[in-house]
Amino acid sequence: MSGPTAVSKTAIACLWLQHSSRWGPLQRGSDRIVPAEFAVYLFLITLYPLTLLPASLLGLSITVSTVLASTSIGHKVDTEHRFLFVRKLVVIQKAS
């Protein structure tokens, strides 16, 4: 990639380094991110180098869907057997 519209490799490397600490085995919790999920944003930035709108819209849609689904998912976690419910969610996530 070259030219004024290309995203520099340094910028991609800085973005990767910013998030790489979240993939470590020492951090256990909800702050961890799957490398493939982060790669989607890098692909969008590479495909649309002049704007961050597609990456922003993806992040916004994920956040809005999480907020809208949180009540119903929380209710199901409280009422259903947790292990079976988590297994269902993992299958749904992998399928999507």
CORCOR-V741481 format. One record per residue. N is the residue number from 1. RES is the residue in three letters. PHI is phi in whole degrees, 0 to 359 (999 if undefined). PSI is psi in radians with two decimals (* if undefined). Layout:
n=[N:N]
res=[RES:RES]
phi=[PHI:PHI]
psi=[PSI:PSI]
This chain:
n=[1:2:3:4:5:6:7:8:9:10:11:12:13:14:15:16:17:18:19:20:21:22:23:24:25:26:27:28:29:30:31:32:33:34:35:36:37:38:39:40:41:42:43:44:45:46:47:48:49:50:51:52:53:54:55:56:57:58:59:60:61:62:63:64:65:66:67:68:69:70:71:72:73:74:75:76:77:78:79:80:81:82:83:84:85:86:87:88:89:90:91:92:93:94:95:96]
res=[MET:SER:GLY:PRO:THR:ALA:VAL:SER:LYS:THR:ALA:ILE:ALA:CYS:LEU:TRP:LEU:GLN:HIS:SER:SER:ARG:TRP:GLY:PRO:LEU:GLN:ARG:GLY:SER:ASP:ARG:ILE:VAL:PRO:ALA:GLU:PHE:ALA:VAL:TYR:LEU:PHE:LEU:ILE:THR:LEU:TYR:PRO:LEU:THR:LEU:LEU:PRO:ALA:SER:LEU:LEU:GLY:LEU:SER:ILE:THR:VAL:SER:THR:VAL:LEU:ALA:SER:THR:SER:ILE:GLY:HIS:LYS:VAL:ASP:THR:GLU:HIS:ARG:PHE:LEU:PHE:VAL:ARG:LYS:LEU:VAL:VAL:ILE:GLN:LYS:ALA:SER]
phi=[999:217:107:288:266:281:277:289:295:295:295:296:296:295:297:295:296:299:261:293:293:281:267:292:286:283:267:241:154:280:278:286:232:281:304:294:293:290:297:301:294:295:296:295:294:289:289:238:289:268:212:258:301:299:294:293:294:297:299:295:294:294:295:296:294:294:295:291:269:297:294:292:292:299:296:294:297:287:259:264:295:295:298:294:294:296:298:298:295:296:296:296:297:293:291:281]
psi=[2.19:2.89:3.01:-0.35:-0.10:2.57:2.26:2.64:-0.52:-0.71:-0.74:-0.73:-0.70:-0.71:-0.71:-0.78:-0.60:-0.66:-0.17:-0.51:-0.35:-0.19:-0.06:2.70:-0.24:-0.45:2.08:2.17:-2.91:-0.12:-0.11:2.57:2.48:2.32:-0.61:-0.60:-0.68:-0.59:-0.53:-0.73:-0.68:-0.69:-0.74:-0.69:-0.65:-0.68:-0.61:1.34:-0.29:-0.15:2.60:0.17:-0.83:-0.74:-0.67:-0.71:-0.64:-0.84:-0.72:-0.76:-0.64:-0.75:-0.79:-0.76:-0.59:-0.77:-0.75:-0.57:-0.17:-0.67:-0.84:-0.65:-0.72:-0.69:-0.74:-0.66:-0.66:-0.51:-0.48:2.89:2.15:-0.73:-0.79:-0.65:-0.74:-0.68:-0.71:-0.77:-0.66:-0.73:-0.74:-0.76:-0.76:-0.63:-0.59:*]
